[in-house]
Amino acid sequence: MTISVWRYSHLALAVSSFLLLTLASVTGIILAFEPVSQKLQPYRADNVGQLTLAQTLPVLKKGYEELTELSVDANQFVQLRGTDANGKNLTAYVDPRTGSILGTPTPQSEFFQWVTALHRSLFLHEAGRFFVGLTAFLLLLITVSGTMLIIQRQRGVKRFFTRIVRDNFAQYYHVVLGRLSLIPIIVIALSGTYLSLARFNLVGEATIVSPTIDLDALQSKPERKPADFAVFQNTRLVDVQSIEFPFSDDVEDYYTLKLKDRELTINQLTGEILSEKPYPTAVLLTSLSLDLHTGRGSLIWALILAVASGNILFFIYSGFAITWKRLANRAKNKYTATESRFIILVGSENGSTFRFAQLVHQHLLKQGKKAYLTDLNNYGVFPEAEHLLVLTATYGLGEAPTNARRFAALVEKYPQPQSVRYSVVGFGSHAYPDFCQFAFDVNQLLAKQAWAAPLVDIHTVNDRSPEEFSLWADAWSQQANLPIPISADLLQAPKRRFDKLTVTGNTRTALPDGTFLIRMRGSRRRNVASGDWLAIYPANDHRERLYSIGVLENELQLSVRLHPGGLGSGFLHELTPGEAIRARIVSNASFHFPKKAPVVIMIANGTGIAPFLGMISQNRQQTPCHLYCGFRQRTSLAMYGDFLEESRAAKKLTNLHIAYSREGDKQYVSDLLIRDADFITNVLMMNGVVMICGSLAMQKDVLDILDSLCQNKLGNAVSYYQAHGQLLMDCY
Ligand SMILES: Cc1cc2nc3c(=O)[nH]c(=O)nc-3n(C[C@H](O)[C@H](O)[C@H](O)COP(=O)(O)O)c2cc1C
């Protein structure tokens, strides 16, 4: 089954039920607090779990003139009905060990009654109950389709709980919270559905029929005291739902004992069991469903239900946010596919690639060109086409996005009747092992078609980088002789809240390779961790530059290489202590120091050491850390030398391995990894984590080496460890 079937089912189910689901969740959250408030009442006696009926009944009989009924509720509060020593009618919670009164039951508060009625039937009686039941069933289907989507997203059941790549807020937390609240939501949905079916008598016999007793056969001898009745001795109070006491001393009146799973009648003189009837399965399931659906009896479960109901509200919001974003990016065409000279085909799962495609589309239309934009799955014969532009994302294990799955088959089926120049742009992320794989596949496929001729080489765009996209746009413009300038809209940094940071130190460039360290302090306390990015705006315009942060002594430290004419590095280089800048801290949670790893290997080259300096400085728990770094020459290490030595002495850093590429043995960091191959694979085998930060070229080398080490020594591809959160990367 394809991802789209699950996605559309998930969406259709959510759309059809969201109003009732919102109502049910809000009322569900409120109702979850009823068992919580009840549990907090002081009506539960200590050690009630250890008492038997044989111990309790004589005590109660002594203290009260007449007992009518004793019941034990889900909170293990023991309630007694009867008359007291003065002959006054009484209904009270009692201490079953002493018979003393602990309190008087009060009816459910009007507020909870009102909310319960709304939750159960929307004040619409049977019709309302039907709709509420249907909503619970739809919730079950939504949960199943959502689970399938997560399995597909995570690329398999086994990776269900592995790290989630963060795309955007709504999407990330939709999946994160979806996984966390999966079980409670399935329980809510299943139990709610069952209770509705039971209510409409659709689950079999759900009533308890009392047995008929042969009164003529009742024996009066041998007479025993209740404390000596075997059945009372063997029945724990907490297993009792209720016990109805005999109406008179006559042998024809008997005890009716309702346990959790069966009902017994007991001769009041001899203690003989007169009848024993297990409850029908439907009754037991109804009681279990009530326990699970309401949280009665368990404070913790009631709180879990409240949180899960809150999550359902968040899913409604985030689900619609995701859909809105997707729809907002869909194409609107002025010309038809058959009359257009420029065909733009898009492969996109979450819509962002459409934004880029639309920009190209608009530029072509503005220049009076007949251009047509559509999904890759809508590929067909384009009789007037001269140019084919394919912009596509990659998903899954280097696979096509949903709206591009049929493209390969369609290309084989519909050759173009005329020659067409094509160009492919891949959108992807280096966070995935198969970077832009689907775009490469499309490029290869087109290259094989007799009618297709490339206009420019394939280009890739990492993390929607406007700069990388504009490189393609320039190349294509030149070859097609048609300018498509990248609009400021696309490059504009979205409006966000900025932080004011004050420079506290700047080493300026002292080294031949131009590296310097700059430190800053925020004006307000911010949640920032080593590995996050600092986004700066050197020219106070849309141009944003990102730097990896190391947090040392509550300050943000950046390690920067000064590039001649570099916008960001030049700006930072000129800053002096006391100066303040406007910047933004961007969370990069997938590159934080792993809290639970037994060992961490850090691999860096050049300024990629920056986040690791912060992580080492904060490694107070002394997790074994092995730092592998590559520099050009010894002097490049100079500014970090003292800090690294001190960290080693303080056991925050276990080992330091350095490769110099322009001195001595002229090694790269990858050579050190080959040297320490056994150690590295051992670390991966014992669930250690490898972190890589630095240049993309170094990342590529290191990944190639790790992949062959992992394949040869561990029998897994390196992507296996990445998927298990054991390989974290932040390269640029
Ligand atoms: C679940 C998931 C899987 C992804 N898999 C890959 C991949 O294998 N290779 C890749 O280069 N990018 C991968 N990406 C990144 C997307 O291709 C990238 O973010 C792209 O810009 C999204 O475009 P869209 O918003 O148009 O769908 C993946 C993203 C997600 C959320």
The ligand as an ORCA input file, in Angstrom:
! r2SCAN-3c Opt
* xyz 0 1
  C      10.923     11.587      6.396
  C      11.889     12.319      5.531
  C      12.772     11.600      4.744
  C      13.708     12.265      3.944
  N      14.596     11.529      3.221
  C      15.540     12.172      2.503
  C      16.522     11.422      1.758
  O      16.541     10.204      1.774
  N      17.442     12.119      1.061
  C      17.464     13.493      1.034
  O      18.353     14.064      0.400
  N      16.540     14.229      1.735
  C      15.590     13.609      2.454
  N      14.655     14.339      3.135
  C      14.698     15.804      3.097
  C      13.713     16.382      2.081
  O      13.912     15.854      0.779
  C      13.932     17.884      2.063
  O      13.635     18.415      3.338
  C      13.103     18.591      1.003
  O      13.504     19.944      0.925
  C      11.628     18.553      1.354
  O      10.885     19.075      0.277
  P       9.294     19.168      0.315
  O       8.923     20.107      1.445
  O       8.910     19.761     -1.011
  O       8.727     17.815      0.479
  C      13.731     13.693      3.919
  C      12.826     14.407      4.709
  C      11.913     13.742      5.525
  C      10.965     14.531      6.379
*
